[in-house]
Amino acid sequence: MKATVTLTKNEDEAQFVRIMSNPQNDAVTVGKMYPIKRSKVVNASLPDGGEPYIIDDNSNENVGVFWTCKMSFYAL
């Protein structure tokens, strides 16, 4: 059975992001969908405890895309 991702406006429940624009030319591809990961460092003010990041096209942990790129959020 295949899982279907659906668009969500709730960033806290999102499990994936699709990059819609990349004005800073970060190491991500416009149109590509990336899984959202969470840092192991616990921060009580964040819903899942850790800061969200993605693994970018250079295989680096990238938190900056959440501030610099326009994106759409998706959940399973």
C-alpha positions as CSV (number, residue, x, y, z in Angstrom):
1,M,0.0,0.0,0.0
2,K,1.4,3.4,-1.0
3,A,1.3,6.3,1.3
4,T,0.0,9.6,0.0
5,V,1.3,12.9,1.0
6,T,-1.1,15.8,1.3
7,L,-0.6,19.6,1.3
8,T,-0.8,21.1,4.8
9,K,-0.6,24.6,6.2
10,N,0.5,23.3,9.6
11,E,4.2,23.4,9.5
12,D,4.4,21.5,12.8
13,E,2.8,18.4,11.4
14,A,4.6,18.5,8.1
15,Q,6.9,15.7,7.2
16,F,8.1,16.9,3.8
17,V,8.8,20.2,2.1
18,R,8.7,21.1,-1.6
19,I,11.0,24.0,-2.5
20,M,9.0,26.6,-4.5
21,S,11.7,29.2,-4.8
22,N,15.3,29.5,-3.9
23,P,16.4,33.2,-3.9
24,Q,19.6,32.6,-2.0
25,N,20.7,29.7,-4.2
26,D,20.9,27.4,-1.3
27,A,22.0,23.8,-2.1
28,V,18.4,22.7,-2.9
29,T,16.5,22.2,-6.1
30,V,13.3,24.1,-6.9
31,G,10.4,21.6,-7.3
32,K,12.1,18.9,-5.4
33,M,10.5,17.4,-2.2
34,Y,12.7,16.8,0.9
35,P,11.9,14.9,4.1
36,I,11.9,17.1,7.2
37,K,14.2,15.8,9.9
38,R,14.5,17.0,13.5
39,S,17.8,17.6,15.4
40,K,18.5,15.5,18.5
41,V,18.9,18.7,20.6
42,V,15.7,19.1,22.6
43,N,14.1,22.5,22.6
44,A,10.9,22.7,24.6
45,S,9.5,25.5,22.4
46,L,9.5,23.3,19.3
47,P,6.6,20.8,18.8
48,D,8.7,17.7,18.2
49,G,11.5,18.9,20.5
50,G,14.2,19.4,17.8
51,E,15.0,22.0,15.2
52,P,13.8,21.0,11.7
53,Y,16.3,20.6,8.9
54,I,16.6,18.9,5.6
55,I,19.5,17.0,3.9
56,D,20.3,19.2,1.0
57,D,21.7,18.4,-2.5
58,N,25.3,18.5,-1.0
59,S,24.3,15.9,1.7
60,N,24.5,18.6,4.4
61,E,22.1,19.3,7.2
62,N,20.4,22.5,6.1
63,V,18.2,24.6,8.5
64,G,18.6,27.8,6.5
65,V,16.1,26.8,3.8
66,F,13.3,27.3,6.3
67,W,14.2,31.0,6.4
68,T,15.4,31.7,2.8
69,C,13.2,29.5,0.5
70,K,9.5,29.6,-0.2
71,M,8.2,26.1,0.3
72,S,5.0,24.1,0.5
73,F,4.5,21.7,3.5
74,Y,3.2,18.1,3.2
75,A,2.1,15.4,5.7
76,L,1.4,11.7,5.3
